Amino acid sequence: MKITVNRAKEIEQAQNELDDCIESLSVLDNAVSCGFLFDKHSLEIQKWIKEYKHRIEYLREQIENRKCEDKWQMMDNGKHY
């Protein structure tokens, strides 16, 4: 049995998650910058911000790697952009 991977679908899912993370990061940044939060809450949100930034970096790398893999695969098959 051959397992096929739909790279376009993987890229789309990763891009959707990336977009959600970026939006979440924006909301969290705005919450901290408003200055209305208790200090302990602001510090907790800053931990979340760090997690989102790491996830965003990871997703960007994964998307770029998938796109490069697709490009190399197409070149190996004699197709060019």
N, C-alpha and C positions, 0 to 999 in steps of 0.2 A: 504494500500500500504506500503510495507516494503522498507525502504531506506537502501541500502547497501553501505558500505564504503570500497573502495579498499585501504587498508593500504599500500600495497606494492607500489602502484602508488603514494600515498601521500608522502611516504618516498623518493621515487625516485625524485619527484618534489622538495621536500625540499633539497635533496642532490645536485641536479642540481643548485638550487638557492644558496646554501652554497658554492659550487665550484666557481660560478660566483662572489660572494661577496669576497671570498678569493683572487681571481685573481684581482679584482678591488682594493682591499686593497693593494695588492702588487704594483700595478701600481701607486696608490696615494702615498704610502710610498716612492717609488723611485722618484717621481716628487718632493716631499718635500726635500728629502735627497740630491738631486743633487745641491741644492743651487742656481739655476739659476732664480728662481721665484721671483717676487716682494714680499716683506714681506706681504702685504695685501692679495695676492693670496695664499701664503703659509698658512697663518692663516685660510683662508676660506677652503682650502683643509683639514686642520687639523680638522675642524668641520665635514667634510664629512667622514674623517677617523674614527672619533668617532662614527658616525652613522653606518658605516659599521661594526665596531667592536661589537656594540650592536646587530646588525642584525645577525651577525655570532654566537654570544653567544645564541641568541634566537633560531636560526635554529638548532644548535647543541643540545640544550635542547629538542626541539620538536622531533627531530629524535630519540634521546635516549628514550624519553617517549613513542613514537610509538613502538619502538622495544621492550621495556619492556612490554607494553600492549599486544603485539603479543605473547611474551613469556608466560606471565601469562595466556592468553586466551588458548594457546596450552596446558599448564599444566592443566588448568581446564577441558579441553576436553580429558584428558588422554594421550596426545601426549607429547613426551619429545624430547629435542634436542639430 
